[in-house]
Amino acid sequence: MSTPQLNVKSLEKYYYTNNSITDKLLMAEQESVKAVDGISFSLTEGESFAIVGESGCGKSTAAESILNLRTPTDGEIAFNGEIIFPEATTNREVRTEFRRQTQIVFQDPNSSLNPRMTVGKIITEPLLIHDIGTAKTRRERAQELLEEVGLDSTHIDRYPHEFSGGQQQRIAIARALSIEPNLIILDEPVSALDVSVQAQILNLLMDLQDKHDLTYLLISHNLAAVNHIADRVGVMYLGEFVEKGATDTIFSNPKHPYTEALLKSVPQVSLEERRRDVELLDGDVPSAKDPPSGCRFHTRCQYAREECTKEKPLLHDATEHADQQSACFRIDDDHEYWNSESLQ
């Protein structure tokens, strides 16, 4: 098995009602908002891993914590075998190299691009920060990248507002590619775009991945996009993974009730599927400040039983091929609960 390029262990990101260090040490556990609560996963080079879930489940916070845009509360992050977090074990050179090797494409391209900078300056800014090349070579690099993402290199001196939303996202992708990173985090990269443009951007991302052997960490609630681009997927609920595994396996045979509900909520195009009643989840998402005891999903799960309210199910193999893990007591039962044909 390949050595993980990115290895995340027991990552936590808590928010406290008071920012005092003393209060954090004395504060009871239930007084913190557990945005990310002990998730673990790894990525090998050239792989695409997606984190999916409802808004507020903690998927974007997890991605930003990996990049240290939000300082993690606890856990361990390693990149190419070097510990990135906790920072006490990391020297400055390792952190600098990690920042160069990892880039992010944000959800809203309009707000992620500086309106006062030309496209050329936006794309070359990472090169300038890392002191790569000369002014001439940086500009040439920006022109090459504009062509690579499907834009006209002669537009290098234009400003972001002169481009459409899809074109702005192409500029953001070009900026991410400028310093030749290994890992790119895609935080809802197509959710702010027109449906007609989303497929174009997804196809562009896949072409760039093949060309540059990129590793992707995709954050999304768009299951169609995830199914199109991701090799593996982690389903997140209230800061925790409830299911992980190969995308094809999970989409065809989900083992967790929450995963099944997400898949059944995907809009269908055919008349036959449109006539099918959509099974909606009951109730609201509980507060991450005081999550339910036991299984966090039991308050909305139609299959919940007494043990679900008292004991916390852990991720474990859900299939004999060990390419799928689920945190649900019901996968240990002998009889079949799922009708996977309804998801085809």
RODO-2510 file (C-alpha; in nm, 4 decimals, decimal comma):
residues 344
     n   res          X          Y          Z
     1     m     0,0000     0,0000     0,0000
     2     s     0,1287     0,3482    -0,0903
     3     t     0,2563     0,5777     0,1833
     4     p    -0,0040     0,8480     0,2584
     5     q     0,0794     1,1916     0,1276
     6     l    -0,1544     1,3476     0,3836
     7     n    -0,2327     1,1684     0,7090
     8     v    -0,4848     1,3169     0,9537
     9     k    -0,5316     1,1535     1,2939
    10     s    -0,8018     1,2402     1,5499
    11     l    -0,8333     1,5994     1,4260
    12     e    -1,0338     1,8236     1,6572
    13     k    -1,1449     2,1832     1,6274
    14     y    -1,3443     2,3188     1,9215
    15     y    -1,4761     2,6704     1,9710
    16     y    -1,5144     2,8024     2,3249
    17     t    -1,7519     3,0635     2,4598
    18     n    -1,4562     3,2460     2,6138
    19     n    -1,1167     3,2846     2,4469
    20     s    -0,9205     3,2970     2,7719
    21     i    -0,6633     3,0183     2,7957
    22     t    -0,7434     2,9739     3,1648
    23     d    -1,1140     2,9398     3,0909
    24     k    -1,0393     2,6852     2,8167
    25     l    -0,8516     2,4686     3,0645
    26     l    -1,1237     2,4903     3,3273
    27     m    -1,4218     2,4757     3,0931
    28     a    -1,6322     2,1601     3,0922
    29     e    -1,6372     1,9600     2,7724
    30     q    -2,0031     2,0347     2,6974
    31     e    -1,9301     2,4091     2,6941
    32     s    -1,7352     2,3873     2,3708
    33     v    -1,8727     2,3762     2,0169
    34     k    -1,7302     2,0583     1,8656
    35     a    -1,7068     2,1675     1,5029
    36     v    -1,4650     1,8823     1,4209
    37     d    -1,4504     1,6029     1,6744
    38     g    -1,1789     1,3463     1,6144
    39     i    -1,1811     1,2653     1,2420
    40     s    -0,9078     1,0574     1,0793
    41     f    -0,8293     0,9921     0,7132
    42     s    -0,5402     0,9716     0,4704
    43     l    -0,4709     1,0523     0,1055
    44     t    -0,2204     0,8921    -0,1257
    45     e    -0,0574     1,0844    -0,4099
    46     g    -0,2879     1,1368    -0,7075
    47     e    -0,6003     1,0398    -0,5139
    48     s    -0,9251     1,2316    -0,4642
    49     f    -1,0940     1,2126    -0,1249
    50     a    -1,4251     1,3887    -0,0616
    51     i    -1,5830     1,4963     0,2662
    52     v    -1,9608     1,5305     0,2349
    53     g    -2,2449     1,6225     0,4669
    54     e    -2,5063     1,8828     0,5455
    55     s    -2,4150     2,2481     0,5936
    56     g    -2,2674     2,2982     0,9397
    57     c    -2,1342     1,9439     0,9780
    58     g    -1,7746     2,0699     1,0014
    59     k    -1,6332     1,9704     0,6642
    60     s    -1,5001     2,3156     0,5670
    61     t    -1,3660     2,3701     0,9190
    62     a    -1,1754     2,0433     0,8863
    63     a    -1,0172     2,1550     0,5592
    64     e    -0,9224     2,4958     0,6967
    65     s    -0,7767     2,3348     1,0107
    66     i    -0,5527     2,1137     0,7969
    67     l    -0,4125     2,4268     0,6310
    68     n    -0,3900     2,5978     0,9718
    69     l    -0,6254     2,8721     0,8547
    70     r    -0,7989     2,7702     1,1755
    71     t    -0,5682     2,6391     1,4486
    72     p    -0,6676     2,2815     1,5403
    73     t    -0,7535     2,2083     1,9009
    74     d    -0,5961     1,8635     1,8981
    75     g    -0,4879     1,5792     1,6725
    76     e    -0,2001     1,5169     1,4364
    77     i    -0,1446     1,6183     1,0732
    78     a     0,1420     1,4752     0,8690
    79     f     0,2401     1,5599     0,5115
    80     n     0,4865     1,3376     0,3251
    81     g     0,5849     1,1831     0,6574
    82     e     0,6615     1,5174     0,8251
    83     i     0,4513     1,6291     1,1237
    84     i     0,2777     1,9592     1,0442
    85     f     0,0635     1,9759     1,3578
    86     p     0,1296     2,0019     1,6479
    87     e     0,3642     2,2794     1,5394
    88     a     0,5931     2,2266     1,8390
    89     t     0,7334     1,9224     1,6589
    90     t     0,7731     2,1019     1,3241
    91     n     1,0633     2,3192     1,2112
    92     r     1,0140     2,6321     1,0045
    93     e     1,1428     2,4814     0,6798
    94     v     0,8905     2,1953     0,6961
    95     r     0,6006     2,4360     0,7550
    96     t     0,7120     2,6582     0,4665
    97     e     0,7363     2,3621     0,2311
    98     f     0,3928     2,2390     0,3400
    99     r     0,2426     2,5797     0,2600
   100     r     0,4042     2,5693    -0,0832
   101     q     0,2892     2,2168    -0,1570
   102     t    -0,0739     2,2737    -0,0524
   103     q    -0,3196     2,5218    -0,1995
   104     i    -0,6930     2,5830    -0,1712
   105     v    -0,9702     2,6812    -0,4115
   106     f    -1,2545     2,8514    -0,2256
   107     q    -1,6281     2,8279    -0,2794
   108     d    -1,7005     3,1806    -0,4035
   109     p    -1,4464     3,2947    -0,6626
   110     n    -1,5780     3,6514    -0,6606
   111     s    -1,4919     3,7012    -0,2924
   112     s    -1,1655     3,5031    -0,3068
   113     l    -1,0099     3,7231    -0,5767
   114     n    -0,8776     4,0677    -0,4870
   115     p    -1,0831     4,3164    -0,6944
   116     r    -0,7966     4,5676    -0,6908
   117     m    -0,5467     4,3300    -0,8480
   118     t    -0,5213     4,2306    -1,2118
   119     v    -0,5530     3,8655    -1,3057
   120     g    -0,1799     3,8499    -1,3689
   121     k    -0,0947     3,9801    -1,0220
   122     i    -0,3480     3,7458    -0,8593
   123     i    -0,1944     3,4400    -1,0244
   124     t     0,1661     3,5438    -0,9611
   125     e     0,1146     3,6466    -0,5970
   126     p     0,2009     3,2982    -0,4587
   127     l     0,5201     3,3010    -0,6702
   128     l     0,6105     3,6417    -0,5301
   129     i     0,5461     3,5314    -0,1701
   130     h     0,7685     3,2252    -0,2105
   131     d     1,0294     3,4269    -0,4033
   132     i     1,0086     3,2110    -0,7150
   133     g     1,1325     3,3492    -1,0483
   134     t     1,1700     3,6999    -1,1806
   135     a     0,9000     3,9490    -1,2733
   136     k     0,9277     3,8390    -1,6364
   137     t     0,9155     3,4642    -1,5705
   138     r     0,6276     3,5065    -1,3266
   139     r     0,4250     3,6915    -1,5874
   140     e     0,5048     3,4236    -1,8456
   141     r     0,3936     3,1600    -1,5955
   142     a     0,0628     3,3436    -1,5441
   143     q     0,0015     3,3542    -1,9204
   144     e     0,0700     2,9807    -1,9479
   145     l    -0,1703     2,9032    -1,6651
   146     l    -0,4468     3,1166    -1,8152
   147     e    -0,4218     2,9126    -2,1333
   148     e    -0,4113     2,5888    -1,9339
   149     v    -0,7378     2,6638    -1,7522
   150     g    -0,9135     2,7647    -2,0727
   151     l    -0,8804     3,1438    -2,0689
   152     d    -0,7167     3,3880    -2,3099
   153     s    -0,3659     3,4857    -2,2014
   154     t    -0,4181     3,8332    -2,3465
   155     h    -0,6639     3,8980    -2,0612
   156     i    -0,3832     3,8954    -1,8069
   157     d    -0,4197     4,2672    -1,7302
   158     r    -0,7947     4,2579    -1,6767
   159     y    -0,9640     4,2673    -1,3361
   160     p    -1,1816     3,9950    -1,1765
   161     h    -1,5088     4,1845    -1,2222
   162     e    -1,4604     4,1638    -1,6004
   163     f    -1,5068     3,7858    -1,5920
   164     s    -1,8057     3,5578    -1,5337
   165     g    -1,8323     3,3353    -1,2259
   166     g    -1,7013     3,0314    -1,4095
   167     q    -1,4092     3,2288    -1,5520
   168     q    -1,3294     3,3669    -1,2060
   169     q    -1,3116     3,0134    -1,0685
   170     r    -1,0726     2,9216    -1,3506
   171     i    -0,8542     3,2130    -1,2392
   172     a    -0,8657     3,0831    -0,8813
   173     i    -0,7592     2,7400    -1,0055
   174     a    -0,4740     2,8961    -1,2035
   175     r    -0,3571     3,0762    -0,8898
   176     a    -0,3618     2,7480    -0,6962
   177     l    -0,1492     2,5834    -0,9658
   178     s     0,1060     2,8646    -0,9916
   179     i     0,3619     2,7209    -0,7466
   180     e     0,3106     2,3621    -0,8629
   181     p     0,1544     2,2159    -0,5452
   182     n     0,1011     1,8457    -0,4752
   183     l    -0,2222     1,8805    -0,2773
   184     i    -0,5166     2,1073    -0,3574
   185     i    -0,8144     2,1477    -0,1262
   186     l    -1,1336     2,2170    -0,3187
   187     d    -1,3864     2,3790    -0,0857
   188     e    -1,7218     2,3596    -0,2664
   189     p    -1,5527     2,4593    -0,5954
   190     v    -1,8695     2,4554    -0,8103
   191     s    -2,1561     2,5305    -0,5699
   192     a    -2,1547     2,9037    -0,6520
   193     l    -2,1619     2,8423    -1,0288
   194     d    -2,4399     2,7921    -1,2817
   195     v    -2,5331     2,4297    -1,3401
   196     s    -2,4212     2,4564    -1,7036
   197     v    -2,0726     2,5617    -1,5894
   198     q    -2,0271     2,3133    -1,3043
   199     a    -1,9527     2,0152    -1,5300
   200     q    -1,6948     2,2191    -1,7241
   201     i    -1,5064     2,3072    -1,4042
   202     l    -1,5214     1,9493    -1,2746
   203     n    -1,3861     1,8159    -1,6039
   204     l    -1,1108     2,0785    -1,5962
   205     l    -1,0132     1,9720    -1,2441
   206     m    -0,9969     1,6075    -1,3488
   207     d    -0,7846     1,6899    -1,6542
   208     l    -0,5445     1,8957    -1,4417
   209     q    -0,5214     1,6144    -1,1875
   210     d    -0,4204     1,3660    -1,4558
   211     k    -0,1725     1,6086    -1,6113
   212     h     0,0008     1,7172    -1,2889
   213     d    -0,0611     1,4083    -1,0716
   214     l    -0,2442     1,6213    -0,8160
   215     t    -0,4023     1,5035    -0,4929
   216     y    -0,7475     1,6493    -0,4183
   217     l    -0,9334     1,6926    -0,0913
   218     l    -1,2856     1,7836    -0,2012
   219     i    -1,5333     1,9463     0,0365
   220     s    -1,8858     1,9297    -0,0998
   221     h    -2,2542     1,8680    -0,0402
   222     n    -2,3018     1,8108    -0,4139
   223     l    -2,3144     1,4316    -0,4304
   224     a    -2,3253     1,4297    -0,8113
   225     a    -1,9941     1,6180    -0,8190
   226     v    -1,8464     1,3843    -0,5589
   227     n    -1,9514     1,0789    -0,7576
   228     h    -1,7874     1,2317    -1,0670
   229     i    -1,4494     1,3219    -0,9217
   230     a    -1,3781     1,1380    -0,5938
   231     d    -1,2083     0,8002    -0,5478
   232     r    -1,3073     0,7745    -0,1818
   233     v    -1,5570     0,9584     0,0351
   234     g    -1,6081     1,0341     0,4028
   235     v    -1,9621     1,1128     0,5195
   236     m    -1,9611     1,3633     0,8054
   237     y    -2,2322     1,4333     1,0617
   238     l    -2,1975     1,6727     1,3567
   239     g    -1,8193     1,6808     1,3386
   240     e    -1,7650     1,3052     1,3014
   241     f    -1,7331     1,0544     1,0196
   242     v    -2,0242     0,8133     1,0128
   243     e    -1,9104     0,6310     0,6986
   244     k    -1,5960     0,6114     0,4853
   245     g    -1,4934     0,4104     0,1841
   246     a    -1,4720     0,3789    -0,1923
   247     t    -1,7140     0,6146    -0,3663
   248     d    -1,8673     0,3468    -0,5890
   249     t    -1,9231     0,1154    -0,2928
   250     i    -2,0854     0,3764    -0,0702
   251     f    -2,3047     0,5198    -0,3453
   252     s    -2,4312     0,1764    -0,4498
   253     n    -2,4646     0,0194    -0,1052
   254     p    -2,4674     0,2664     0,1870
   255     k    -2,4449     0,1112     0,5308
   256     h    -2,5350     0,4114     0,7464
   257     p    -2,8888     0,5573     0,7640
   258     y    -2,7549     0,9107     0,7252
   259     t    -2,5675     0,8216     0,4075
   260     e    -2,8768     0,6587     0,2664
   261     a    -3,0831     0,9688     0,3436
   262     l    -2,8285     1,1944     0,1700
   263     l    -2,8293     0,9783    -0,1418
   264     k    -3,2080     0,9641    -0,1558
   265     s    -3,2241     1,3434    -0,1370
   266     v    -3,0379     1,3862    -0,4670
   267     p    -3,2770     1,5338    -0,7297
   268     q    -3,3650     1,2959    -1,0134
   269     v    -3,4269     1,3843    -1,3770
   270     s    -3,6258     1,0899    -1,5139
   271     l    -4,0060     1,0961    -1,4885
   272     e    -4,0078     0,7603    -1,3117
   273     e    -3,7721     0,8864    -1,0404
   274     r    -3,9591     1,2146    -1,0054
   275     r    -4,2730     1,0250    -0,9091
   276     r    -4,0925     0,8485    -0,6270
   277     d    -4,1572     0,9949    -0,2838
   278     v    -3,8474     1,1513    -0,1342
   279     e    -3,7767     1,0284     0,2186
   280     l    -3,6846     1,3362     0,4190
   281     l    -3,4994     1,3257     0,7483
   282     d    -3,7115     1,4049     1,0520
   283     g    -3,6141     1,6771     1,2964
   284     d    -3,3374     1,9346     1,2944
   285     v    -2,9632     1,8901     1,3224
   286     p    -2,8705     1,8916     1,6936
   287     s    -2,6382     2,1565     1,8326
   288     a    -2,2665     2,0838     1,8082
   289     k    -2,2337     2,2509     2,1489
   290     d    -2,4298     1,9724     2,3154
   291     p    -2,4460     1,6730     2,0778
   292     p    -2,6695     1,3760     2,1634
   293     s    -2,5264     1,0934     2,3698
   294     g    -2,4450     0,7649     2,2011
   295     c    -2,4847     0,7816     1,8244
   296     r    -2,5206     1,1478     1,7302
   297     f    -2,7633     1,0594     1,4524
   298     h    -3,0077     0,8631     1,6699
   299     t    -3,2397     1,1636     1,7208
   300     r    -3,3212     1,1611     1,3469
   301     c    -3,2772     0,7920     1,2661
   302     q    -3,5846     0,5807     1,1963
   303     y    -3,3926     0,2660     1,2954
   304     a    -3,2622     0,3951     1,6303
   305     r    -3,2899     0,1610     1,9268
   306     e    -3,1945     0,1778     2,2932
   307     e    -2,8261     0,1011     2,2530
   308     c    -2,7950     0,3863     2,0005
   309     t    -2,8881     0,6375     2,2708
   310     k    -2,6316     0,5096     2,5208
   311     e    -2,3303     0,3750     2,3325
   312     k    -2,1251     0,5445     2,0634
   313     p    -2,0732     0,3265     1,7540
   314     l    -1,7204     0,3352     1,6139
   315     l    -1,6168     0,3168     1,2508
   316     h    -1,5465    -0,0429     1,1546
   317     d    -1,5500    -0,2575     0,8428
   318     a    -1,8947    -0,2773     0,6885
   319     t    -1,8129    -0,5156     0,4040
   320     e    -1,6026    -0,8257     0,3655
   321     h    -1,3710    -0,6379     0,1272
   322     a    -1,2808    -0,3805     0,3953
   323     d    -1,3258    -0,0914     0,1495
   324     q    -1,6120     0,0543     0,3511
   325     q    -1,6398     0,1554     0,7164
   326     s    -1,9563     0,2572     0,8971
   327     a    -2,0338     0,3765     1,2493
   328     c    -2,3651     0,1963     1,2973
   329     f    -2,4671    -0,0939     1,5232
   330     r    -2,7045    -0,2289     1,2619
   331     i    -2,4358    -0,3458     1,0203
   332     d    -2,3527    -0,6207     1,2697
   333     d    -2,7017    -0,7676     1,2429
   334     d    -2,7564    -1,0803     1,0394
   335     h    -3,0570    -0,9658     0,8379
   336     e    -3,0681    -0,7139     0,5536
   337     y    -3,2050    -0,3625     0,6096
   338     w    -3,1134    -0,1832     0,2920
   339     n    -3,2839    -0,1722    -0,0419
   340     s    -2,9941    -0,0579    -0,2573
   341     e    -3,2040    -0,0886    -0,5740
   342     s    -3,3863     0,2283    -0,4697
   343     l    -3,0610     0,4199    -0,5116
   344     q    -2,9842     0,3082    -0,8661
***
